[in-house]
Amino acid sequence: MTAEPALGTHRLRAAATAAARTACEGGGRWIDTAPNYGRGTVHAQLRPVLEEFPAVRVATKTGFYTRAQGEEAVEAGVLHAGLADARHSLAPGFIDWQTRRSTAVLGRADIVFVHNPETVGHGDRDRLHAELRAAFVVLEDLAGAGLIGGYGVATWSGFTEDAFTVPELLTLAREAGGPGHHLAAVQQPVSLLMAHPITRALDGRGPLVQARSAGLLTFGSAPLHGGELLDLVTPELVELIRPEAGPAAACLLAAGSCPSLDVLLVSASTREHWDTAVAALDDPLTDTELRKVLDVLATR
């Protein structure tokens, strides 16, 4: 089966309120966001829709912040002076402060992803893992208090650069929260441009397979690679994926057919975009079909 479509709010070209309502009315069950998206405005835009659709789940993140948010964090004493423009922090006090603010603005947070933690590691795995463990301790406390449903890790390159593995994340979560820890999900890019997760999952290995086996939800981000794929995919490739599909639908279908992927994030600004995504993911590629697509890409 294909992954289910969910609204990703990173690259929305319309108001988040309208896009979220469209996705929810179209059957979407997840919205993914972050406090720095839309120059820090998306959370507030989503609040009325989340109130209108209480069954829809929301995932946000912690780590990145806007300059204005950074200045507020410095004033609150959770960031050192001079770091207002650093734009990323995994300091425990900051994570606690930012997550509490996010849940207050959104109204709830079912999952809070630690956002691109590899940003702080600079190749030092021991330091990175220590910072992740400290972040998990904060998020465990917030989950235990009922302020968030659980937490996860959303990464751009952490898995591909071997900054951490799913088993290592699970170990850090057990160290932070014991056997009943609240690590609930992982998120990474899955697309025809970043196809490594698909290749590994087809072979029954890699982070998506490991996460699914451990009972974690798996989210795929950037299936159109920020729109770049629409200019790169050829008519011949679209024909191979699904003859009747357009470029966007074909790329979404290929990403969404990745084994062990639960949720595919789509930045659908209109009902037409959302319906295209839903229709594209309704008829999954078989593993054999998906391998053929990857083989064609490998020869280019």
N, C-alpha and C positions, 0 to 999 in steps of 0.2 A: 504494500500500500504506500501511497505517497504521504509526505508530511502534510499536516494541516496548515493552511495559510493563516498568518497572523499579521496584524498591522505593526510595521516598524516605522517609527516616527523620526528617524535620523534625517532623512532626505525628503521629507514631505514638501510638495510644491503648493500646498494649500493649507488653510487653517487646520490645525490639529483637531479642533472640535468637530468640524465637518467631516474630516476623513475618518475620525474615530467612530462617529455616529454611523457613517456609511458602512464601515467594516462590521460594526455590531449588528446593524440591521441585516447585513448580508450573512450573518451566522458566524462571524469571527469570535473566537473564544479567548484570544490573548491580544494584549496590546503591549508592545515593548517600547520603553522610553528611557530617558536619562535626564538628570537635572540640568545639564548644560545644553541640551538640544533646543533648537530655535532660540539661541541666545538666552537661554534660561526661562523661556516662556511656555514651553510645551506642557509642563506639569499642570499649571493653572488652567490651560485650555482643555486638558483632559478631564478635569474634576467633574464638570456637569454631566459628561457622558458616562463616566464611571458610576455616578449616582443614579443615572437613568437606567443603566444596565448592570445591576449588582452581581449577576452571575458571570460577567466577563472578568477574566483575571488580568492583572497588570504586573509587569516586570519592569523595574527600574534599575538604576545602577548607582555605584558610588566610586569616586575617584577623581573624575574630571569636574571642573567647575569653570564658570565664567569669571572674568576679572571682577565684576561687581560682587559675585558670590564670594570670591576670594577675599575681597576687602571686608565683607561682612564676617567672614570666618576669622580674619586677623583681629577684628574688633571684638569678636566673641572669645578670643584667646585660644582658639583651636588650631590656628596656623601661626607660625613664627612671622614676625614682621619682615616684610620684603618678599614674602612668598605669594602675595596676592595675585601676581601675574604668572605664577609658575604653572597654573592650569591643571595640575594633577598632584594628588597626595593620597597616601594610604596610611597616614598617621592615625592611630586609633581614636584619638579625641575628635579628629576631623570626620572620620567615618561615622562615628556616633552622632555627631552634630548634623552632618549632611543627611543621613538616613532619617533621622527624626524630622528634619525639615521636609524631606520628600514625602514621607507618609502623612504629614500634617497637610501638605498642599494637595496631594492626590486623594487623600481620604483612606487609602489602604495601599499595601504593597505585598503581593503574594510571593514575589521573589525579588531579592536585591542582589544584582550581580556586582562582584568586584570587577571594575572596568579596566581592561587592559593592564593587569598587574605587571606584565613584563616591562612596562614603561619604567618602573623603578629599579629593576634588577641590574641593568647595564651589564649583563653577562655574569653577574655574581649570583649563582643559584642559591647558595646558602643564605645570602642576605635576602633574596627574594622570598624564599620559603619562610624565613623568620618573619618577614613583614606580612606574608599571607596568613601565617598562623595567628599573628596578633590581630589581623583584620577579622579572621574567623571568630576569634574569641568575642570581639565586640558584637558581631552579627549573631552569634549564639545567644548572647545576653538579650539582644533585642527580640530574637525569635522566642526565647524562653518567657519573655515578658508579654508576648502576644502582639508586639508592635509590627512584626513582619511575619510572613508565613514561612519563609526559608530564605536561603541565599545560594549563590552560585558564582561561577567565574565566567565572564564574557571576555574573550581574548581575540585579538587579531592575528597574532603570530606566536603566541606562547607555546602552542602544541607543535607547530612546525619548526620552531627554533629550539625545541627541547628545553624550554625554560621550566616546564613542569609536565607531568603526565597525570592522567586521571587517577591511577593508583596513588600517586603522591598527594594529590588533592584530597583524596579520601583519608589518607593517613593524617594529614594536617587537620582535617575536620574532626577525626576521632580524638586527636590530641587536644583540640579546642573544646569539643563538646561531648566527648565520650561516645559510647556505642549508639546512643540515641541522637546523634548530631543532626543538624538541620541543613546540611549541604544537599541541595535539591536539583541542581541543573548546571549544565555547561552550555556555552554559546561560542560558536566559531564561524568564520566565513565558509560558505559552501556554494560554489559556482563553477561554471565551465572554465573560468580563468583561475580559480583557486580550487582545483579538482582533486588535490591530494587526499582530502578527507573522503571523497567518493571512492577513489581507487582503493584506499585502505579498507573502507567499509565493505566493498565488494569482495575483498579477500578475507573478510571476517576478523579484521583487526583494526587497531587505531582507536582514537579517543571516543568517537561516537559509539562504537561497539562496546568499548569498556564501560562507558557511562551508562548506556542502556542496560547492560548486564548487571550493573550495580544499582539499578532502580532509579537512576537520575533521568530527568527530562533533558532532551537534546534539542537545541535551537540552532538553526542555520541562518546566518546573516548575509547581507550583501549578495543575493542570488543574481542580480544584474550588474554587480560590481560598480555600483554608483552610476549605472546607466551606460558604462563603457561597452558592455557586451552588445548593446543594441547596434553599435557602429561596427562591431567586429564579427558578429555571427554572419555567416554566408547563407545564401538561399539553399545551397547544397546541404549544409548542416541542418538547417531547419527541416528540409525534406527528409533527412535521415531520422530526425527526432520524431516529428509528426508532420506528415505532408500537408495537413490542413491548418497547421498552427502558424501564427505570426512569430516574428523573432522573439518578442518578450515572452509569449506563452511557451515557446520551445525552450528558452533558457530556464524559465521557472520550472517547467516539467522535469528537465534534466536534473536540476538541483534538488527538487522535491522528491525525486525517485531514489535519492541516496538511501541505501539501507541504514537502519537504526536512527534515522532522523525523524523526530516527532513534530517539530514546528518549524515552518519556513517564514521568515520575516519579509513582508512585502510592503514597500512604501507606496501604497495605493491612495492617490489623492482624490479620485473620483469613483463613482459607482461603476463606471465602465472598466476602470483599472482593476477594481476589486473583483468584479464578475469575471474578468479575463483570467485573473489568478486562480479563482475558484474552479473555473472550467478547465484550466490547464492541469490542475492537480487532481482532477477527477478520474483520469485514466492513466495510471502510472506506467512507466517504462519497465519492462522486465530487466532483470540483471543482465541478460544476454544483450538486449537492445542498448542498455546503458554502456556496457563494455565496448560495443561497436562504436558508439559515439566517442568515447574516450580514446579508442584506438585511432580514429580519424584525427582527433585533435593532436595526438602524439606525433603524427607524421607531418604536422605543419610547423 
